[in-house]
Amino acid sequence: MTTRRDLVLGLAIAPTIPFLARTAFAEEAGATPSDKLETSQLVYITPIKSNGEESRCKAEIWFSHHDGDVFVVTPPETWRARAVGKGLTKARLWVGDFGVWTQSDGAFRKAPEFMATASIESDGEKHALVLAAMGEKYASTGWGRWGQAFKDGLVDGSRVMIRYTLEG
């Protein structure tokens, strides 16, 4: 049975709950990007425009961390792929999982972040290595449905692989 004292005590500490949650999240978010790259299921990416501003588009996306770089597989018509084609090779990446970026209220911005230089990876051997790593990483979260599409898409041109070379 809840007493009046329990209720008063609960109301007294309730305002501290968001602070404690933010503090716990900040400690987790304080991990280095390299640490998070080993455990995160997603990265959030935005190309940097020629004027130095972030693109309006962000994207949460599956990735592979391989040989110190981040690799993603994406259709060539996506903004991140078109940006590379236009010579806009700078990008900002955040590491973590905050759901769909448009519904995250910017929460991904508190995650470990880093700048990178993007390029299209066309080496078939690198494709195979990265796809194998992605297959292991995402085996339980849909790779059975998407893995072959990624592989076939890289062959037929309906997908490209982007390499993000991390800076710093």
N, C-alpha and C positions, 0 to 999 in steps of 0.2 A: 504494500500500500504506500502510495506517495504521500508524504507529509508536506505540510506548508514549508517546513525547513528545507526539504529536498527541492521543492519548487523554487524557493528563493535562491538557494545555492546554485541550482541549474541556470536560472536567469542571470545570476552574477557572473558565471564563467562562460556563458554562451558567446559573448562578444569576442572572447579570446580564441575561439575555435578557428575562424578563418586565418588569424595570424599564425596559429600553430601549423595549420595546413600549408600556408605559404612558406613558412620556415622549413618544413620537411621537404616540400617540393624544391625549394631553392638549394638545399643541400644535395638532393639528387641531381638537380640541374647543374650543379657545380662540377660534375664529372667532366673530364675532358672529352672533346669530340671523339678522339680515338677510342676511349673507353666505351662510349655510347655506341660507336659504330659496330662494335662487336656484339652488342646485345639488342639494339633497336631493330624493329621491323620496318620502320619508315624513316625517310629523310624528307624534309620540306625544302623545295628548291625555288628560287626566283632568279631569273636572269637580271643582270644589271644593264640598264639602257646606256646609250652613248653619253647621256648627260650625267651619268653617275647615280641616277635614281633607280630604285628597285622597280621591276615590272609590276603592274597591278596584279598580274597572275602569280600565284604561288601554286605549288602542287605537292601533295603528299604522294610518295611513290616508293614502290619496292626498289631495293638496291642491293648491290654487292660491294663489299669493301675488300679490294683485292690489290695486293702489292702497294698498299698505301694510298690508292686512289679509290674513288667512288664511281661505280658504273650503274647506269640505268638503261632500260630498254623502253623505247617509246615510239609511237607513230611519228613519222617525219613532219606531220602538219601541226604538232603541238608547238606552243610558243617556245618552249625550251629548246627544241630541235631547230625551229626556224631561226631563233636568235643566233645559234652557233653558225648556221648557214649565212647569216647576214654579218658575221664577224663580231657579234656581241658575245664574246667568250667569257666574260666575267660573270660569276654567279655567287649568290649567298645560299648556304645550306644550313639548316637546323636539323639536329638529330634527336629523334624522339617520336612518340606516337600520341597525337592529340586529336585523332579523328580527321574528318574532312576539314581542310583548312578554312573554308568559308563558314564553317559552323563552330570553329574553335575559339572565336573571339580573340584571336591573336595569341593564344596560349603558347604556340610553338616558338614565339619570339623569346621566351624565357629559357628555351632549351640551349644546350651547347651549340654554338654556331661557328662557322668558318667561311672564309672566302675560298673560291676555287676558280680555276681556268678550265673551261669546257672545250672538248674537241670530239669530233666523231671518230669512234673506234671502228675501223674496218677490217682489222686482222681476224680472220676466221678462227685461228687457234685461240686468240684471246676471247672471242665470242664463246667458244666451247668451254673454256675454263671458267669464265664468269657465269655462264648459264648453269654449269654443274654446281657451282657454289650457291647460286640462287635456288637451285632445285633442292639442295640440302636444307637451306635456310627456311624455305617456304613450303616444305613438303606437307606440313599439316594445315597450311592456310591457303590452299587453292592452286598450288603449282601443278597438280594433276590436270587442272582445267587450262591453265595459262602457259605452262612450260613449252608445249609443242607449238603454240601460237607464237611465242617469242622466238623460238628457233626458226620456224618456217618464215616468220616475218623478216628476220634478219637476212634470210636467203632471197626472198622475193621482193624485198625493198619496202614492204608495208610497215616495217619497224627499223629503227636505227639504234645503235648503242652509243651512248654518250659517256665519255670518260671525264670525270671531274678531278683534276689534279689539285690537291689541297695545297693552299699557300700557308707559309709560316711554319 
